[in-house]
Amino acid sequence: MQVAGRSVLKVPHRREVVDASALPGGYRRMLQIVQAAAGGPVMVKDVGAELGINVVVPGRLEPPLGKLSKLAVRGWLHRLPNGTFTIRA
């Protein structure tokens, strides 16, 4: 996305912003779902179910997986080797 002729990330790196209020609504909601499960890692299908996505339909979890992965790459979440996500401390 571009603002004033300059490229701007839709999902900013965690180190560049004060809090999650800088995230777009859908990303912020996913972050809240993972935070609510602070007892352990969260699977993509659990996030999808919480968002009201029919998780048994093949391919429906690809968009949430992409968004969760983007949150992990930008430092908001931690992606474990088994594909689950946790809050980054």
N, CA, C and O atoms as CSV, one atom per row, in Angstrom:
chain,resi,resn,atom,element,x,y,z
A,1,MET,N,N,0.853,-1.159,0.000
A,1,MET,CA,C,0.000,0.000,0.000
A,1,MET,C,C,0.904,1.227,0.000
A,1,MET,O,O,1.999,1.197,0.561
A,2,GLN,N,N,0.447,2.304,-0.628
A,2,GLN,CA,C,1.224,3.535,-0.667
A,2,GLN,C,C,0.439,4.694,-0.051
A,2,GLN,O,O,-0.766,4.838,-0.262
A,3,VAL,N,N,1.150,5.504,0.705
A,3,VAL,CA,C,0.595,6.710,1.305
A,3,VAL,C,C,1.560,7.842,0.967
A,3,VAL,O,O,2.753,7.764,1.262
A,4,ALA,N,N,1.036,8.885,0.351
A,4,ALA,CA,C,1.853,10.036,-0.048
A,4,ALA,C,C,3.041,9.603,-0.894
A,4,ALA,O,O,4.147,10.121,-0.733
A,5,GLY,N,N,2.810,8.648,-1.798
A,5,GLY,CA,C,3.849,8.192,-2.704
A,5,GLY,C,C,4.899,7.306,-2.067
A,5,GLY,O,O,5.909,6.992,-2.696
A,6,ARG,N,N,4.677,6.904,-0.843
A,6,ARG,CA,C,5.639,6.091,-0.107
A,6,ARG,C,C,4.999,4.765,0.288
A,6,ARG,O,O,3.837,4.744,0.695
A,7,SER,N,N,5.729,3.662,0.179
A,7,SER,CA,C,5.202,2.353,0.549
A,7,SER,C,C,5.042,2.259,2.064
A,7,SER,O,O,5.929,2.648,2.823
A,8,VAL,N,N,3.898,1.736,2.483
A,8,VAL,CA,C,3.602,1.557,3.900
A,8,VAL,C,C,3.101,0.134,4.092
A,8,VAL,O,O,2.275,-0.351,3.319
A,9,LEU,N,N,3.601,-0.530,5.124
A,9,LEU,CA,C,3.143,-1.888,5.425
A,9,LEU,C,C,1.758,-1.845,6.049
A,9,LEU,O,O,1.498,-1.041,6.945
A,10,LYS,N,N,0.874,-2.707,5.577
A,10,LYS,CA,C,-0.459,-2.816,6.162
A,10,LYS,C,C,-0.351,-3.361,7.591
A,10,LYS,O,O,-1.088,-2.947,8.486
A,11,VAL,N,N,0.579,-4.294,7.783
A,11,VAL,CA,C,0.847,-4.846,9.100
A,11,VAL,C,C,2.269,-4.430,9.476
A,11,VAL,O,O,3.237,-5.009,8.981
A,12,PRO,N,N,2.399,-3.425,10.351
A,12,PRO,CA,C,3.732,-2.929,10.697
A,12,PRO,C,C,4.514,-3.915,11.563
A,12,PRO,O,O,3.935,-4.770,12.233
A,13,HIS,N,N,5.830,-3.780,11.537
A,13,HIS,CA,C,6.672,-4.574,12.426
A,13,HIS,C,C,6.390,-4.148,13.857
A,13,HIS,O,O,6.170,-2.969,14.134
A,14,ARG,N,N,6.400,-5.110,14.757
A,14,ARG,CA,C,6.068,-4.829,16.144
A,14,ARG,C,C,7.001,-3.782,16.754
A,14,ARG,O,O,6.565,-2.950,17.549
A,15,ARG,N,N,8.262,-3.822,16.390
A,15,ARG,CA,C,9.231,-2.896,16.982
A,15,ARG,C,C,9.003,-1.452,16.532
A,15,ARG,O,O,9.569,-0.531,17.120
A,16,GLU,N,N,8.187,-1.242,15.503
A,16,GLU,CA,C,7.976,0.098,14.959
A,16,GLU,C,C,6.746,0.805,15.510
A,16,GLU,O,O,6.565,1.998,15.262
A,17,VAL,N,N,5.898,0.099,16.252
A,17,VAL,CA,C,4.670,0.707,16.772
A,17,VAL,C,C,4.537,0.441,18.268
A,17,VAL,O,O,5.156,-0.474,18.811
A,18,VAL,N,N,3.723,1.254,18.916
A,18,VAL,CA,C,3.571,1.163,20.365
A,18,VAL,C,C,2.725,-0.038,20.785
A,18,VAL,O,O,3.094,-0.769,21.705
A,19,ASP,N,N,1.594,-0.241,20.112
A,19,ASP,CA,C,0.714,-1.349,20.504
A,19,ASP,C,C,-0.074,-1.875,19.303
A,19,ASP,O,O,0.086,-1.400,18.179
A,20,ALA,N,N,-0.916,-2.853,19.565
A,20,ALA,CA,C,-1.661,-3.541,18.507
A,20,ALA,C,C,-2.730,-2.670,17.858
A,20,ALA,O,O,-3.315,-3.077,16.854
A,21,SER,N,N,-2.998,-1.502,18.391
A,21,SER,CA,C,-4.014,-0.635,17.779
A,21,SER,C,C,-3.604,-0.183,16.380
A,21,SER,O,O,-4.444,0.292,15.616
A,22,ALA,N,N,-2.330,-0.323,16.037
A,22,ALA,CA,C,-1.846,0.035,14.700
A,22,ALA,C,C,-2.187,-1.033,13.661
A,22,ALA,O,O,-2.050,-0.795,12.461
A,23,LEU,N,N,-2.628,-2.206,14.114
A,23,LEU,CA,C,-2.964,-3.297,13.198
A,23,LEU,C,C,-4.362,-3.113,12.622
A,23,LEU,O,O,-5.240,-2.571,13.294
A,24,PRO,N,N,-4.579,-3.560,11.382
A,24,PRO,CA,C,-5.941,-3.571,10.826
A,24,PRO,C,C,-6.838,-4.490,11.670
A,24,PRO,O,O,-6.346,-5.406,12.328
A,25,GLY,N,N,-8.131,-4.246,11.649
A,25,GLY,CA,C,-9.092,-4.958,12.489
A,25,GLY,C,C,-9.000,-6.467,12.480
A,25,GLY,O,O,-8.993,-7.084,13.545
A,26,GLY,N,N,-8.929,-7.084,11.305
A,26,GLY,CA,C,-8.869,-8.542,11.222
A,26,GLY,C,C,-7.615,-9.117,11.855
A,26,GLY,O,O,-7.667,-10.152,12.520
A,27,TYR,N,N,-6.503,-8.455,11.653
A,27,TYR,CA,C,-5.243,-8.899,12.253
A,27,TYR,C,C,-5.292,-8.730,13.776
A,27,TYR,O,O,-4.824,-9.590,14.521
A,28,ARG,N,N,-5.863,-7.614,14.220
A,28,ARG,CA,C,-5.987,-7.358,15.656
A,28,ARG,C,C,-6.863,-8.422,16.314
A,28,ARG,O,O,-6.568,-8.874,17.420
A,29,ARG,N,N,-7.943,-8.821,15.634
A,29,ARG,CA,C,-8.839,-9.862,16.170
A,29,ARG,C,C,-8.097,-11.192,16.290
A,29,ARG,O,O,-8.243,-11.892,17.292
A,30,MET,N,N,-7.306,-11.546,15.282
A,30,MET,CA,C,-6.536,-12.795,15.339
A,30,MET,C,C,-5.529,-12.766,16.489
A,30,MET,O,O,-5.336,-13.766,17.179
A,31,LEU,N,N,-4.900,-11.626,16.684
A,31,LEU,CA,C,-3.955,-11.476,17.782
A,31,LEU,C,C,-4.664,-11.666,19.125
A,31,LEU,O,O,-4.122,-12.292,20.035
A,32,GLN,N,N,-5.867,-11.126,19.242
A,32,GLN,CA,C,-6.650,-11.287,20.470
A,32,GLN,C,C,-7.011,-12.742,20.713
A,32,GLN,O,O,-6.990,-13.198,21.856
A,33,ILE,N,N,-7.342,-13.479,19.661
A,33,ILE,CA,C,-7.690,-14.900,19.800
A,33,ILE,C,C,-6.492,-15.678,20.319
A,33,ILE,O,O,-6.638,-16.511,21.214
A,34,VAL,N,N,-5.316,-15.423,19.774
A,34,VAL,CA,C,-4.113,-16.122,20.241
A,34,VAL,C,C,-3.792,-15.713,21.674
A,34,VAL,O,O,-3.384,-16.556,22.474
A,35,GLN,N,N,-3.966,-14.443,22.013
A,35,GLN,CA,C,-3.721,-13.984,23.386
A,35,GLN,C,C,-4.673,-14.646,24.372
A,35,GLN,O,O,-4.275,-14.973,25.490
A,36,ALA,N,N,-5.916,-14.844,23.974
A,36,ALA,CA,C,-6.913,-15.456,24.855
A,36,ALA,C,C,-6.554,-16.901,25.189
A,36,ALA,O,O,-6.977,-17.427,26.218
A,37,ALA,N,N,-5.785,-17.528,24.334
A,37,ALA,CA,C,-5.362,-18.912,24.557
A,37,ALA,C,C,-3.954,-18.928,25.137
A,37,ALA,O,O,-3.121,-19.739,24.732
A,38,ALA,N,N,-3.691,-18.040,26.078
A,38,ALA,CA,C,-2.342,-17.880,26.629
A,38,ALA,C,C,-1.819,-19.143,27.302
A,38,ALA,O,O,-0.631,-19.229,27.610
A,39,GLY,N,N,-2.685,-20.119,27.532
A,39,GLY,CA,C,-2.258,-21.361,28.159
A,39,GLY,C,C,-1.402,-22.233,27.264
A,39,GLY,O,O,-0.769,-23.175,27.742
A,40,GLY,N,N,-1.370,-21.942,25.992
A,40,GLY,CA,C,-0.568,-22.754,25.092
A,40,GLY,C,C,-0.703,-22.320,23.655
A,40,GLY,O,O,-1.415,-21.364,23.348
A,41,PRO,N,N,-0.014,-23.028,22.767
A,41,PRO,CA,C,-0.052,-22.693,21.343
A,41,PRO,C,C,-1.440,-22.867,20.742
A,41,PRO,O,O,-2.237,-23.673,21.222
A,42,VAL,N,N,-1.720,-22.115,19.702
A,42,VAL,CA,C,-3.024,-22.140,19.036
A,42,VAL,C,C,-2.840,-22.629,17.599
A,42,VAL,O,O,-1.920,-22.208,16.897
A,43,MET,N,N,-3.727,-23.519,17.180
A,43,MET,CA,C,-3.709,-24.021,15.810
A,43,MET,C,C,-4.515,-23.077,14.919
A,43,MET,O,O,-5.421,-22.387,15.387
A,44,VAL,N,N,-4.177,-23.059,13.645
A,44,VAL,CA,C,-4.880,-22.206,12.681
A,44,VAL,C,C,-6.366,-22.541,12.661
A,44,VAL,O,O,-7.199,-21.640,12.567
A,45,LYS,N,N,-6.710,-23.823,12.746
A,45,LYS,CA,C,-8.132,-24.197,12.704
A,45,LYS,C,C,-8.886,-23.652,13.911
A,45,LYS,O,O,-10.078,-23.362,13.809
A,46,ASP,N,N,-8.212,-23.509,15.055
A,46,ASP,CA,C,-8.866,-22.935,16.232
A,46,ASP,C,C,-9.157,-21.449,16.018
A,46,ASP,O,O,-10.222,-20.960,16.395
A,47,VAL,N,N,-8.216,-20.742,15.420
A,47,VAL,CA,C,-8.428,-19.330,15.107
A,47,VAL,C,C,-9.553,-19.198,14.085
A,47,VAL,O,O,-10.429,-18.344,14.224
A,48,GLY,N,N,-9.525,-20.051,13.053
A,48,GLY,CA,C,-10.572,-20.026,12.035
A,48,GLY,C,C,-11.948,-20.279,12.622
A,48,GLY,O,O,-12.911,-19.594,12.277
A,49,ALA,N,N,-12.042,-21.257,13.505
A,49,ALA,CA,C,-13.327,-21.567,14.140
A,49,ALA,C,C,-13.817,-20.378,14.961
A,49,ALA,O,O,-15.006,-20.057,14.941
A,50,GLU,N,N,-12.918,-19.730,15.676
A,50,GLU,CA,C,-13.279,-18.562,16.483
A,50,GLU,C,C,-13.753,-17.400,15.605
A,50,GLU,O,O,-14.573,-16.584,16.026
A,51,LEU,N,N,-13.228,-17.339,14.385
A,51,LEU,CA,C,-13.638,-16.290,13.446
A,51,LEU,C,C,-14.916,-16.646,12.692
A,51,LEU,O,O,-15.431,-15.833,11.924
A,52,GLY,N,N,-15.427,-17.853,12.906
A,52,GLY,CA,C,-16.655,-18.267,12.241
A,52,GLY,C,C,-16.446,-18.888,10.871
A,52,GLY,O,O,-17.386,-18.982,10.080
A,53,ILE,N,N,-15.228,-19.309,10.586
A,53,ILE,CA,C,-14.912,-19.935,9.301
A,53,ILE,C,C,-15.230,-21.422,9.386
A,53,ILE,O,O,-14.950,-22.067,10.396
A,54,ASN,N,N,-15.815,-21.959,8.324
A,54,ASN,CA,C,-16.092,-23.392,8.261
A,54,ASN,C,C,-14.765,-24.112,8.036
A,54,ASN,O,O,-14.287,-24.197,6.905
A,55,VAL,N,N,-14.171,-24.627,9.110
A,55,VAL,CA,C,-12.818,-25.166,9.057
A,55,VAL,C,C,-12.726,-26.543,8.406
A,55,VAL,O,O,-11.619,-27.023,8.160
A,56,VAL,N,N,-13.852,-27.192,8.121
A,56,VAL,CA,C,-13.800,-28.511,7.478
A,56,VAL,C,C,-13.758,-28.406,5.957
A,56,VAL,O,O,-13.496,-29.400,5.280
A,57,VAL,N,N,-14.009,-27.234,5.416
A,57,VAL,CA,C,-13.961,-27.027,3.972
A,57,VAL,C,C,-12.505,-26.786,3.568
A,57,VAL,O,O,-11.869,-25.857,4.066
A,58,PRO,N,N,-11.975,-27.623,2.663
A,58,PRO,CA,C,-10.576,-27.451,2.248
A,58,PRO,C,C,-10.315,-26.056,1.674
A,58,PRO,O,O,-11.122,-25.523,0.913
A,59,GLY,N,N,-9.193,-25.489,2.046
A,59,GLY,CA,C,-8.794,-24.193,1.523
A,59,GLY,C,C,-9.291,-22.996,2.307
A,59,GLY,O,O,-8.800,-21.886,2.101
A,60,ARG,N,N,-10.241,-23.186,3.191
A,60,ARG,CA,C,-10.794,-22.054,3.948
A,60,ARG,C,C,-9.813,-21.504,4.984
A,60,ARG,O,O,-9.953,-20.369,5.437
A,61,LEU,N,N,-8.821,-22.313,5.355
A,61,LEU,CA,C,-7.876,-21.864,6.369
A,61,LEU,C,C,-6.638,-21.191,5.776
A,61,LEU,O,O,-5.782,-20.704,6.515
A,62,GLU,N,N,-6.542,-21.163,4.451
A,62,GLU,CA,C,-5.375,-20.529,3.830
A,62,GLU,C,C,-5.283,-19.032,4.148
A,62,GLU,O,O,-4.204,-18.566,4.514
A,63,PRO,N,N,-6.372,-18.261,4.023
A,63,PRO,CA,C,-6.263,-16.833,4.367
A,63,PRO,C,C,-5.874,-16.574,5.826
A,63,PRO,O,O,-4.996,-15.748,6.076
A,64,PRO,N,N,-6.502,-17.259,6.806
A,64,PRO,CA,C,-6.056,-17.019,8.185
A,64,PRO,C,C,-4.612,-17.460,8.418
A,64,PRO,O,O,-3.886,-16.818,9.177
A,65,LEU,N,N,-4.193,-18.536,7.782
A,65,LEU,CA,C,-2.807,-18.990,7.918
A,65,LEU,C,C,-1.852,-17.919,7.395
A,65,LEU,O,O,-0.828,-17.638,8.017
A,66,GLY,N,N,-2.187,-17.329,6.263
A,66,GLY,CA,C,-1.355,-16.270,5.709
A,66,GLY,C,C,-1.261,-15.066,6.634
A,66,GLY,O,O,-0.188,-14.487,6.801
A,67,LYS,N,N,-2.379,-14.693,7.230
A,67,LYS,CA,C,-2.389,-13.542,8.130
A,67,LYS,C,C,-1.629,-13.840,9.419
A,67,LYS,O,O,-0.884,-12.992,9.910
A,68,LEU,N,N,-1.812,-15.038,9.968
A,68,LEU,CA,C,-1.074,-15.410,11.170
A,68,LEU,C,C,0.426,-15.473,10.883
A,68,LEU,O,O,1.241,-15.059,11.708
A,69,SER,N,N,0.778,-15.989,9.720
A,69,SER,CA,C,2.192,-16.049,9.333
A,69,SER,C,C,2.779,-14.650,9.196
A,69,SER,O,O,3.913,-14.401,9.606
A,70,LYS,N,N,2.001,-13.740,8.619
A,70,LYS,CA,C,2.466,-12.355,8.480
A,70,LYS,C,C,2.683,-11.726,9.863
A,70,LYS,O,O,3.665,-11.015,10.078
A,71,LEU,N,N,1.764,-11.990,10.793
A,71,LEU,CA,C,1.930,-11.489,12.161
A,71,LEU,C,C,3.194,-12.061,12.797
A,71,LEU,O,O,3.874,-11.374,13.559
A,72,ALA,N,N,3.507,-13.312,12.486
A,72,ALA,CA,C,4.716,-13.934,13.029
A,72,ALA,C,C,5.972,-13.314,12.415
A,72,ALA,O,O,6.930,-13.019,13.131
A,73,VAL,N,N,5.974,-13.119,11.117
A,73,VAL,CA,C,7.128,-12.533,10.436
A,73,VAL,C,C,7.390,-11.111,10.942
A,73,VAL,O,O,8.544,-10.697,11.051
A,74,ARG,N,N,6.340,-10.372,11.247
A,74,ARG,CA,C,6.479,-8.985,11.677
A,74,ARG,C,C,6.685,-8.852,13.188
A,74,ARG,O,O,6.746,-7.738,13.710
A,75,GLY,N,N,6.795,-9.999,13.900
A,75,GLY,CA,C,7.150,-9.966,15.316
A,75,GLY,C,C,6.009,-9.932,16.307
A,75,GLY,O,O,6.254,-9.820,17.508
A,76,TRP,N,N,4.770,-10.023,15.852
A,76,TRP,CA,C,3.627,-9.991,16.764
A,76,TRP,C,C,3.361,-11.354,17.381
A,76,TRP,O,O,2.945,-11.440,18.537
A,77,LEU,N,N,3.595,-12.414,16.628
A,77,LEU,CA,C,3.388,-13.785,17.090
A,77,LEU,C,C,4.675,-14.576,16.905
A,77,LEU,O,O,5.610,-14.141,16.233
A,78,HIS,N,N,4.691,-15.745,17.519
A,78,HIS,CA,C,5.792,-16.688,17.321
A,78,HIS,C,C,5.198,-17.948,16.709
A,78,HIS,O,O,4.248,-18.517,17.246
A,79,ARG,N,N,5.762,-18.387,15.577
A,79,ARG,CA,C,5.288,-19.612,14.937
A,79,ARG,C,C,6.203,-20.752,15.348
A,79,ARG,O,O,7.413,-20.705,15.126
A,80,LEU,N,N,5.617,-21.765,15.942
A,80,LEU,CA,C,6.373,-22.931,16.381
A,80,LEU,C,C,6.590,-23.884,15.210
A,80,LEU,O,O,5.849,-23.830,14.228
A,81,PRO,N,N,7.597,-24.758,15.298
A,81,PRO,CA,C,7.887,-25.693,14.201
A,81,PRO,C,C,6.701,-26.584,13.809
A,81,PRO,O,O,6.613,-27.022,12.662
A,82,ASN,N,N,5.795,-26.853,14.747
A,82,ASN,CA,C,4.641,-27.708,14.424
A,82,ASN,C,C,3.499,-26.939,13.769
A,82,ASN,O,O,2.437,-27.508,13.516
A,83,GLY,N,N,3.707,-25.636,13.487
A,83,GLY,CA,C,2.704,-24.849,12.776
A,83,GLY,C,C,1.721,-24.117,13.655
A,83,GLY,O,O,0.813,-23.457,13.151
A,84,THR,N,N,1.883,-24.221,14.969
A,84,THR,CA,C,1.003,-23.493,15.868
A,84,THR,C,C,1.602,-22.122,16.188
A,84,THR,O,O,2.769,-21.856,15.901
A,85,PHE,N,N,0.780,-21.261,16.788
A,85,PHE,CA,C,1.200,-19.885,17.051
A,85,PHE,C,C,1.018,-19.547,18.527
A,85,PHE,O,O,0.075,-20.004,19.174
A,86,THR,N,N,1.941,-18.735,19.044
A,86,THR,CA,C,1.860,-18.222,20.413
A,86,THR,C,C,2.170,-16.728,20.373
A,86,THR,O,O,2.675,-16.209,19.377
A,87,ILE,N,N,1.863,-16.059,21.459
A,87,ILE,CA,C,2.186,-14.640,21.602
A,87,ILE,C,C,3.686,-14.501,21.821
A,87,ILE,O,O,4.287,-15.262,22.580
A,88,ARG,N,N,4.270,-13.542,21.163
A,88,ARG,CA,C,5.693,-13.264,21.373
A,88,ARG,C,C,5.835,-12.387,22.595
A,88,ARG,O,O,5.142,-11.380,22.736
A,89,ALA,N,N,6.728,-12.771,23.465
A,89,ALA,CA,C,6.918,-12.033,24.724
A,89,ALA,C,C,7.603,-10.708,24.525
A,89,ALA,O,O,7.829,-9.979,25.491
